[in-house]
């Protein structure tokens, strides 16, 4: 069924950490526990943190969308990247927000050459936690939400979804929100209402054709690359790793939502 397909896709990718230049790390979360992650430190002033789907359905740092994000920003753009496993995913989203704060704090204070600015990218469950947490971290200058599961947010966050959405609405960083026209966990109507509620600057895309929650990974790199270049004012994503790239503010003018 649908849930089995969700689990199988999240477990389908083979480990590629050696190819990605990643090393295993542990960083502290609240209440004395730790998160496990994969870090590729490249000494860049801009870094990317990638957040995975809901763990109880098989979501992890090995998710295919997360790997696409790390490949784009790490291998192709040459940026420092960190992907990690949420400790649980069961609850009201508070612990997962703490995990993102812990990941950013680890990058900013524990790596040898810490970044100055951070992009957060979340897929599915991770996208809503990213949106709700971005404004809490001053160094987060941009964030992307891929396939936010708005229809099931009440269940994923134990009826605390209203608080997460309120926090998302106050986020002032540049943002991208993207979904497939046939997403399994969010209608286009719900998606557009969510986008309308967000603060500028923002870009949004509804991918037309048969694009759903699971095959959107095929289109992630193209749209993330285009958005990031527009936010930071560069022509090619490879320019983001250069010394001057992140001096361009990511809280610039907004772009109108569009559909493809």
C-alpha positions as CSV (number, residue, x, y, z in Angstrom):
1,X,0.0,0.0,0.0
2,X,0.9,3.7,0.2
3,X,2.6,3.4,3.6
4,X,4.8,0.5,2.4
5,X,5.7,2.5,-0.7
6,X,6.7,5.4,1.5
7,X,8.9,3.2,3.7
8,X,10.5,1.4,0.8
9,X,11.4,4.6,-1.1
10,X,13.1,6.1,1.9
11,X,15.2,2.9,2.4
12,X,16.0,2.4,-1.3
13,X,19.1,4.5,-1.5
14,X,22.5,2.9,-0.9
15,X,25.0,4.7,1.4
16,X,27.3,7.1,-0.6
17,X,29.0,8.9,2.2
18,X,32.5,8.2,0.9
19,X,31.5,9.6,-2.5
20,X,29.9,12.6,-0.8
21,X,33.1,13.3,1.3
22,X,31.1,12.9,4.5
23,X,32.2,11.8,8.0
24,X,30.0,10.5,10.8
25,X,29.3,13.0,13.6
26,X,27.3,13.2,16.8
27,X,26.1,16.5,18.2
28,X,24.2,17.3,21.4
29,X,20.5,17.8,21.5
30,X,18.4,18.8,24.5
31,X,18.2,16.7,27.7
32,X,21.6,15.1,27.2
33,X,20.8,13.1,24.1
34,X,22.6,13.2,20.8
35,X,21.8,13.3,17.1
36,X,23.7,11.3,14.5
37,X,24.6,13.0,11.2
38,X,26.9,13.0,8.2
39,X,29.1,16.1,7.8
40,X,31.0,17.2,4.7
41,X,33.1,20.1,5.9
42,X,34.5,22.3,3.0
43,X,35.3,25.5,4.9
44,X,32.8,27.6,3.1
45,X,31.1,30.7,4.6
46,X,27.7,29.3,3.5
47,X,26.5,25.8,4.7
48,X,23.4,23.7,4.1
49,X,21.5,21.5,6.6
50,X,19.2,18.9,5.1
51,X,16.2,17.5,7.0
52,X,14.4,14.2,6.3
53,X,10.8,12.9,6.3
54,X,9.0,11.4,9.1
55,X,11.1,8.7,10.8
56,X,8.3,6.3,11.8
57,X,7.6,5.8,8.1
58,X,11.2,5.1,7.3
59,X,12.4,8.7,6.8
60,X,16.1,9.2,7.5
61,X,19.2,11.0,6.4
62,X,19.5,8.4,3.6
63,X,16.2,9.5,2.0
64,X,16.5,10.0,-1.7
65,X,15.5,13.7,-1.6
66,X,18.0,14.4,1.2
67,X,20.7,12.8,-0.9
68,X,19.7,14.9,-3.9
69,X,20.0,18.0,-1.7
70,X,23.4,17.0,-0.4
71,X,24.7,16.1,-3.9
72,X,23.6,19.5,-5.3
73,X,24.9,21.7,-2.5
74,X,27.9,19.5,-1.6
75,X,29.3,17.8,-4.6
76,X,28.2,20.3,-7.2
77,X,28.2,23.6,-5.4
78,X,31.1,22.8,-3.1
79,X,29.4,23.9,0.1
80,X,29.7,22.5,3.6
81,X,26.7,20.2,4.2
82,X,25.2,18.4,7.2
83,X,22.4,15.9,7.1
84,X,21.2,14.2,10.3
85,X,18.6,11.9,11.8
86,X,15.9,13.4,13.9
87,X,15.9,11.6,17.3
88,X,12.3,10.5,17.0
89,X,9.6,12.4,15.1
90,X,7.0,11.2,17.6
91,X,5.5,14.2,19.4
92,X,4.6,17.9,18.9
93,X,7.6,18.9,16.8
94,X,9.4,20.5,19.7
95,X,12.2,17.9,19.9
96,X,12.7,18.0,16.1
97,X,13.0,21.8,16.3
98,X,15.6,21.3,19.0
99,X,17.5,18.9,16.7
100,X,17.7,21.5,13.9
101,X,19.0,24.1,16.4
102,X,21.5,21.6,17.6
103,X,22.7,20.9,14.1
104,X,23.1,24.6,13.3
105,X,24.9,25.2,16.6
106,X,27.2,22.3,15.8
107,X,28.1,23.9,12.5
108,X,28.6,27.3,13.9
109,X,30.7,26.4,16.9
110,X,32.2,22.9,16.5
111,X,33.5,22.5,13.0
112,X,37.1,23.5,12.1
113,X,36.0,26.3,9.7
114,X,32.5,27.3,10.7
115,X,30.1,28.9,8.2
116,X,28.7,32.4,8.7
117,X,25.3,31.7,7.1
118,X,23.1,28.6,6.7
119,X,20.4,27.4,4.3
120,X,17.9,24.9,5.7
121,X,16.2,22.4,3.4
122,X,13.5,20.1,4.5
123,X,11.5,17.5,2.8
124,X,8.0,16.3,3.9
125,X,7.9,16.2,7.7
126,X,11.3,17.9,7.7
127,X,9.9,20.8,5.6
128,X,7.4,21.9,8.3
129,X,10.0,21.6,11.1
130,X,12.4,23.7,9.0
131,X,9.8,26.4,8.4
132,X,8.8,26.6,12.0
133,X,12.5,26.7,13.3
134,X,14.2,29.0,10.7
135,X,13.3,32.3,12.4
136,X,14.9,31.1,15.7
137,X,18.4,30.9,14.2
138,X,19.8,34.3,13.1
139,X,22.4,32.7,10.8
140,X,19.6,31.0,8.7
141,X,19.3,33.3,5.7
142,X,17.2,31.1,3.5
143,X,15.1,27.9,3.7
144,X,13.3,25.5,1.3
145,X,10.2,23.4,2.0
146,X,9.8,20.4,-0.3
147,X,6.4,18.7,-0.3
148,X,5.0,20.0,3.0
149,X,2.5,17.3,4.2
150,X,-0.1,19.9,5.2
151,X,-3.2,17.6,5.1
152,X,-1.6,15.2,7.7
153,X,0.2,17.9,9.8
154,X,-2.3,17.5,12.6
155,X,-1.4,13.8,13.0
156,X,2.4,14.2,12.4
157,X,2.6,16.8,15.2
158,X,0.0,15.5,17.6
159,X,-2.4,18.4,16.9
160,X,0.3,21.0,17.5
161,X,0.5,21.8,13.8
162,X,-1.2,25.2,14.4
163,X,1.8,26.3,16.5
164,X,4.3,25.2,13.8
165,X,2.4,27.0,11.1
166,X,2.2,30.2,13.1
167,X,6.0,30.1,13.6
168,X,6.5,29.4,9.9
169,X,4.4,32.5,9.1
170,X,6.7,34.8,11.0
171,X,9.9,33.6,9.3
172,X,11.6,36.5,7.4
173,X,14.3,34.6,5.6
174,X,14.0,34.0,1.8
175,X,12.0,30.9,1.2
176,X,11.1,28.4,-1.5
177,X,8.1,26.1,-1.2
178,X,7.6,23.4,-3.8
179,X,5.2,20.6,-4.3
180,X,4.0,18.2,-7.0
181,X,0.5,18.7,-8.5
182,X,-0.5,15.2,-7.4
183,X,1.1,15.2,-3.9
184,X,-0.3,12.4,-1.8
185,X,-0.4,14.4,1.5
186,X,-1.3,18.0,0.4
187,X,-3.7,19.5,-2.1
188,X,-2.7,22.4,-4.4
189,X,-5.4,24.4,-2.6
190,X,-3.9,23.8,0.8
191,X,-0.4,24.5,-0.6
192,X,-1.4,27.8,-2.1
193,X,-3.1,28.9,1.2
194,X,0.1,28.0,3.1
195,X,2.3,30.0,0.6
196,X,-0.1,33.0,0.8
197,X,0.3,33.0,4.6
198,X,4.1,33.2,4.5
199,X,6.1,36.4,4.9
200,X,8.0,37.8,1.9
201,X,10.4,37.2,0.3
202,X,9.2,33.8,-1.0
203,X,9.0,31.8,-4.2
204,X,6.7,28.8,-4.8
205,X,6.3,26.2,-7.4
206,X,3.6,23.6,-8.2
207,X,5.1,21.0,-10.5
208,X,2.5,20.1,-13.1
209,X,2.1,16.7,-14.7
210,X,2.2,13.5,-12.6
211,X,4.5,14.7,-9.9
212,X,3.6,13.4,-6.4
213,X,5.2,13.2,-3.0
214,X,7.5,10.4,-3.9
215,X,8.8,11.1,-7.4
216,X,9.5,14.8,-6.8
217,X,13.1,13.9,-6.1
218,X,13.6,13.9,-9.9
219,X,13.0,17.7,-10.0
220,X,14.6,18.9,-6.7
221,X,18.0,19.8,-7.9
222,X,16.8,21.9,-10.8
223,X,14.4,24.0,-8.7
224,X,16.7,24.4,-5.7
225,X,19.6,25.5,-8.0
226,X,17.4,28.1,-9.7
227,X,16.0,29.4,-6.5
228,X,19.4,29.6,-4.7
229,X,21.0,31.4,-7.6
230,X,18.2,34.0,-7.6
231,X,18.4,34.5,-3.9
232,X,22.1,35.0,-3.7
233,X,22.5,36.8,-7.0
234,X,24.8,34.4,-8.8
235,X,24.6,32.9,-12.2
236,X,25.8,29.4,-11.3
237,X,25.4,27.4,-8.1
238,X,29.2,26.7,-8.1
239,X,29.7,30.4,-7.3
240,X,28.2,30.0,-3.9
241,X,31.4,28.5,-2.5
242,X,33.5,31.6,-3.5
243,X,34.6,34.0,-0.8
244,X,32.2,36.8,-1.8
245,X,29.1,34.9,-2.6
246,X,27.4,35.1,0.8
247,X,28.0,38.8,1.3
248,X,24.8,39.1,-0.8
249,X,21.9,39.2,1.5
250,X,19.3,36.4,1.1
251,X,16.5,38.7,2.5
252,X,16.1,40.6,-0.7
253,X,13.1,41.3,-2.9
254,X,10.5,38.6,-3.3
255,X,9.7,36.7,-6.4
256,X,6.1,36.0,-7.3
257,X,4.8,32.4,-6.9
258,X,4.7,30.5,-10.1
259,X,3.7,27.1,-11.5
260,X,5.5,24.9,-14.0
